[in-house]
Amino acid sequence: MSTDEYDKITAYHYKAYRPPLHALILKKCLHDATFKKGLDIGCGTGKSTTVLKNICETIVGVDPNIAMLNNTILTEGIHYEHFNGKHLNFPSRKFDLVTLAGSWWYGKSQTLLNEIHNVSVSGAHVVLHDFEVLFAPIYKALQIKLPSTTNDYDHFIDFSNFDDNGFELISKKSEEIRLELTAEELAHLLCSEKKVLILLKEKYGFTNTFETVKTMLENNYGKNKIEILTKIYYTAYSVIK
């Protein structure tokens, strides 16, 4: 199976279900603040973008992954665009809220940071947020084991390794919460991770992988919702101009 085929499958499952954490994290971080124009960088299929409808008048989501953008849902007040991962094709001082949901690690560069500063108004909020579902008990139940290669991905990454003089740190927090998922939701979540999907297909076959995983989860946990520990992270900045 080619990389493009895996991208299409993971994008489908990414669209089908994501934990409803983005709104919760933004509420904890921004409280009851509202904004005129929001920009979601690394929007994926738009799960992290649509929650901005609750706090922004108009929103733009951008992502370098065409497969993800092709799976976005058209929503009034939200516009999606492709970008090259570094340059934002917007006029300066346009947005008063910029969010990056788990995307700064992949796109981090001084160029992109400068672009974020350029398209933001003075006093704009920039929020980096992410979550980490602790899958270890689930992997054990499904009898799969991820390779023990070093993974340096940082869910709590911020702007500190770059020239961030134009940004003032407001808050940086992490906490643990518990999610309750159905077997179907959890199967979508597992199949949205390419490295996990590859292992699942190797273990349970390349056809009907999702349905097989869902059935395995139901056999292990019953029809009740499955409780799983999750960590959430958020860092908020104010733009200085």
N, C-alpha and C positions, 0 to 999 in steps of 0.2 A: 504494500500500500504506500502511495507516494505521500510526501509531506503536504502537498495541497489537499489531498483527500482527507488526511488527518485534520488539517486546519478546518475544512468544511464540517467535519463531524463534531469537532470540539466546539466550533462556533454555534452549531445547532443546539448542542446541550447547554452551552453557556447562555444562549437565548431562552431556552426552555425553563431554566431555573437558576437563580442566584439567591443566596440567603438575603432576607430583607434587612440588611445591616447598614446600607449606605445612609438611609434616612435617619436611623438611630444614631450613627456616628456624627453626622452633620448637626443633629439636634444637640448632642452633648457638646460639640465644639462651638457652634454658632448661636446656640440658644434660640431666641425668637427673632433674630435679625433677618431682614429682607433686603433684596437687591434688585437692581434694574436689569443688568445684563450679566449672565453667567457663562463661563467657558469651562467645559470639561475636557481636559487633555488626556488622551488615551481612553476614549469613551467605550471602546469595545462595541458591544451590541446595543449600548445605550442604557444598560441597567443603572449605571451610576449617574446617567444624565437625566433620566426622566424624574428622579427624585428632586431635582432642582426646580421642577415646576411648582413645588410647594413654597419656594422662597425667592424665585426669580421671575421677572416679567417676560424676558426672552432669553433663550439659551442656545449655545452652539456647542456641539460635540465634535471633536476631531480625533482621528486615529490613523496610524499608518497601515493597518491591516485591512485590506479590501474585503476579505472573507467576513470579518466582524461587521464592517459597515454594511455589507449586503444583507445582514440579518437584523438590522435596526428596524424598529417599528415607527412608522410615521406618526408623529404626535404634534398637534397644533402648538405653536410657540417654540418648537425645537427644530433646529437645522443641523444636519450632519455634513461634515466635509472630510475629505482625505487630506493628510499632510505628510511631509517627508520625515517627521520625527524631530525636526530641529527648528524649522522656520514657520512661524505663524503668520498667515497672510491676512492680517487685520490691521487697521489703522491704529496708531498709538492712542493711549488713554481711552480705550473702548469699554473695558470690562471692570466691574466693581467686585466680582467674585470669580476666582479661578480655582478649580478643583482638579486634583490628580489622584484617582482611586487606584492605588497599586501600580501606577504607571511610571512614577519618577525613577525607579530603579532601572527600568529598561531604556528610558529616554534621557537619562541624566547627562547634561553637558552644560558648559558655560554658555554656549550659543542659545540653547533653549531657555536657560534661566534668564538671560538678557532679553529674550523675546517675551517671556512672561512679564518681566518688569515693564517692557515697552508698551504692551497692549493693555496694561492695567492703569486705572486712574490712581491718583494719590489717595492713600487710605484704603485701597482695595484689600479684601481678604484673599489670601492664597492658602488653600487647605490641602495637605497631603494626608490621605487616609487609606487604611488597608485593614485586612483581617486575615487570620490564620486559623483554619479549621484543623483541629488536632485529630488526624485520621488514623493514628496508630492502631487503636482497637478495631477499627473497621477493616484495615488491611489484614489484620490477623484473622478476623472472621472470614474474609474472602480468600485467605491463604495465598496472599501475594506479598512480596517483599521488594521494596524499591532498592535499587543499587545503592551501596554505601559510599557513593561518590560525594565529595565535599560540595555542599551547596552554600554559596556565600550570599544568597539572596537576603536582603535586609528589609523586613516589613516596616521598620521604624526609621528608614532613611530620611534625611532632611537635606537642607541646602548647605550644611556646615563645611563640606569639603570644597566649596566653590566660593567665588567672590560674591557674597550675599549682602554687601553693604546697603543695597536698596531695599532690604527686607528686615523688618523688626519682628522677632519671635514673640508671639502672644501666648501660646500654650503648646505643651507637648506631653501627651498622656497615653497610657495603655492600661487595659483592664481585661479581665476574663469574664465571659458570659457563657450561658448554656443555650444551645440551639435545640429545638425539637423538630425533627424532620420526618416526613414519611419516607418509606423505602424508595418510592419513585423519585422524590426530590433528591435524596442522597445519591441515588444512581445517576441522575443527571449531573450532580455536582462532581462525582468521581469521573464521569466520562467527559467532563469539560477540561480535564487536565491531561495534556497529551501524553506525558510519561506514564501516567496511571492507565490511560486508555490502552496504550500499547501492551502493558502487562496484562490487562484484563482480556484483551483479544488473544494474546498468546495462551492464557490460562483457560479461557472458556470458549474460544473459537471466534472466527472473524465474522460470523453472521449471528444476528440476534444477540449481540453482546450485551446491549442495554437491558433487554428483557431478562436475560440470564442473570445478570447482576442484581436486578430488582428482585427476582425470585429468591436468589441466595440470601439477600438481606431480609426478606420476609421470613424465610425459613429459620434464620438465625435470631431474629428479633421479634417475630410475630407481626400482627397487624397494627400494633400500637406504634406511636411515634418514637423515633430513635433519638435519644438525648446524646449530644456530642459537645464537648468543650471547645470553645472558640476564643481566640484572643483578638481584640480590636486595638487599633493604633490610630492616633491622629496628631498632626502637627499643624499649627496655624500661624501664619505670618500676616503682618500688615505692610503694605507697600509704601515706601517712603520716596517722595519726589520733591 
